[in-house]
Each structure stands twice: as C-alpha cells, then as structure tokens.
C-alpha cells in the first residue's frame, strides 16, 4: 500500500485529496494545525499541531513519522490575504506570511521530510496560475501572486535536484475552487478539483517533472 502525506489536510482541497487518495488505497498521513471533524471522520492518521513556518515543528513532525517511508508528499497548505500597491506598507506582515507559507514552506517541508521519501516517489506543490506572469492579465493580489511565482521557481529547482533519486515533482493549479480561502467563490467545488489533481498526480513521471499544469490537464504558462 503506497503512503502519502498531505499538508493542510483539515479542510477544502486538502481534505478532499485526503479522502480521494484514501479511497484509491493509499495509506494517508494528514498534516494540519488542528483537525476538523470532517478529517477525523476519514479515519486516517492525523499529525496535528504542525506549524509549517517553524523549523522545530517540522523537525518534530519528521521524528513522529519514525520509520515511515513516503511514496507521495503533497504540499497543499496555503494562505491568501488581500494585498495592494497603495497599502503595501501596512500589509507587510501579510506579504511575509504568504511568502512564508506559500513559497518557503513547501521547500522546508520537502527538505526536512526528504529522508522519508522513497526513491522513485513524488513531490507535489499545489500552486496557482496566479503565480504565472504570462497569464497575468488583471494585476493586483501582489503578495499572493509573488508568493506563488516563487513557489513555482522553487518547484522547478526541486525537479532538477531530485531527479538523481528519480523523484518527480509536480506543480499543479487546482482551478478556481469554492473554499474558505476564496470566500466560497469559484467555478468548481473541492471534490471536482481534487479529482483532477488526483489524476495529474497519478500520471506524474520523470518525463513530466517540473511542469506547471492545471488540474484539468492544461499546461500553464510561466
């Protein structure tokens, strides 16, 4: 039975990914700060009280995993806060938070959990097409766009570095999903988004490592 670890698994897309990977026969480790009732109802292993921006918390998570070996690591946790040019000085904390969670955390989690990843495994970063410069036709959302662009850059570097262990890296946009992060606005629900992401993750190989793709299979511009 393959083993997957998913961050931000207590709600939204992370919860649905946990549900769908479990239904597909994976052994799941759901990482979060505080588990929701919906997550607890899935009957998977839950590692709570994990703060992705704190090294000590991540190292403690690695210790708690013990001898567990991972076939799949999904860096799903993210944060979206409003940001604008005219109020950047008053929003610097929100800028930093989004960079810490959206861009740095996937690298830190991957680095610290790397000894647990099997050769030939997979690492996925749930990113956003809002990090695409080629697709940016509206501007705004400075902090979120910048943090996701940085996440994409980090993911491409990971793809190159982890090839030596035959670990494929996927950079996946979930779509515009109705979750708490989007204020329940969006084109699709978490279950539909997770189904597309599941397919993209299952088909991920070293031949497609480092690519930036939509959950629907579309290749996205950088």
N, C-alpha and C positions, 0 to 999 in steps of 0.2 A: 504494500500500500504506500503510494507516494505521500510525502509530508509537505505541507505548505504553511507558511507563516504570513499573516496579513496584518498590517498596521492599520489603525483607525477602523477597527472591525466592529465597533459598537453600534453603528448606525449607517444609513444611507448606502452608498455604493459598497463600502467595505463590508457591511452586514450582508448584503446580497451576494457579494463574491464569496464570503464565507459559507453562506447557505448553498450556493451552487457548486462550489468545489467539494463540499461535504457530500452532496447528492451524487457527485461524479465519482465518489470513492476515495477521496483524499482524506488523510489524517490532518486535521486543522489545528493550528495554534493561532488564536485570535488575540491580538495585542491592542490594548487600549488603556486610557486612564481610568475610566470607570465603566463597567459593562452595563449595557441596557438589559431590560427584561427580555427583549426580543433575542439578543445574543445569548443570554443564559438559557433560553428555551431551545437553542440549537443542539445543546449537549456536546459542545466541542471544548477542547482545552482552552482556557482563558488565562492570559497573563495580564493582570491589571496593574494599576499604579505605575505605568510606564510613561515617563516624560521624555519625548523624543529629542528635546533640546538640551538634555542634561546627560553628560557622559557617564556619571555614576549610575544613573538609572538604566542606561543602555548596557553597561557592563554587568549590572545586576541581572538584567534580562538574560544575557548570554550565560551567566552562571546558572540561572534557574533552568535553562534548556538542558543542561547536563550533557549526556551523550547523544542527544537528538541530532540527526542529520537531515538537512532540508533539501528537498528537490526544487522548491519554489519559494522565493521571497518576493512578496508584493508590497511595495512602498506606496500605500494608498493614502495615508493621513495627510490632510492639507488644511489650509485656512485661507479664507477670503475676507478681507476688510476693505471698505471703500477708501480710495485714495485719489487725490487730485493735485495738480501743479500749484494752484493758488494757496493750498493749505498744507504744503509738504512739511513745513517746519513744525506744525502742530501734530503731524501724523507720523513723525519719525519712528516712534515706538511701533506703530502698526507696520511700517515699511520693514523694520528689522525683524518683527515677528514673522511676517510672511516669508522673508528670505530664510530665516532660521528653520521654519517648519517645511516650507515647500521645496527649497533648494538644498540646504545643508543637511537636513535630517535624513533624506534618502541615502546620501553618501555616508553619513555617520553610521546609520543602521547597517548598511551593507558592509562597511569596513569592519565593524565590531562583530557582526554575525558571520563574516566570511569563513572563519574556521568551521562553522557548522554547515556550510553549503557544500553539497556534493559536486565533484567534478561532473560536468555534463548537465548541471542544473540550470535554473533560470532565475533572473532577477528582473523585476518589472517595476517601473516608476509610472504611477498614474499621474500624468501631467495634464496639460491643457493646450488647446490650439490658441488660447490667448497668449501663450508664450511664443507664438510664431510671428516673426517680423514680416514675412511675406504675406500673411493672412490678415494683418492688422489694417483694417480699413476704417476704423472709428476712433482710435486713440483712447485716452482715458485709462482708468484702472492701472495706474503706473506701477504700484507695488506688486500687484498680483502678476501682471504681465512680465515684469522684470524677474520676479522670483521663478516663474515657470520657464522663462528663457534660460535662466541659469541652471535650472533642473535639467533641461534638455541638453545643455552643454556638458554637464556632469555625466549624464547618462551615456552620451556618445563616447566620452573618455573611458567610462567603465566598460563599455562594449569592447573597446580595443584592449584594455588591460586584462579583462577576464577571459579573453579568447584562449590564452595559454592554458586555462583549465577547462576549456570547452563549455564555458558558461555563457549562455545567450542573454542579452539584455534587451528588453522591450520598453519603448516609450509610447504610452498609449493615452489618447484623449477619450474620455468616457462619453462625450456628447454633452449637450446642454440638458442636464438632468434635474428633475424636481427633487431637491433635497433641502435640508435646513440651511446649507451653505448658500444656496441660490434663493432663499426665501420662498421655497416651494414653487419657484418659477422654472420653466424648462419645457423642452419638446418631448421628452420621454421620461419614464419612471426609472427608479433604481434597478428594478428587476430586468427590464429590457436592456439597459446599459450594461449591467453585469453579464448578461448573456452574450452580448457582443464582445466584451472584454475577455470572457472565458474562451471564446473561440479564437481570438487573436493570441492569447497566451498559449493555448494548446498547440497552435500551429507555429509558434515561435521556434526558430532554429538558428544555428550559427550563420546560415546563409542570409538571414533577415535581421541579425543582431544590429542594434544601434539605430534602427529605423524609427521614424516618428509617424505613428499611424492612428487613425480614427477607429473607434470601436466597431464601426461598420465596415472596416477593411480598407478604407481610403488612405492613401499615402498623403501626408500633410507637408506643406512647405515649411522650411525653417524660418 
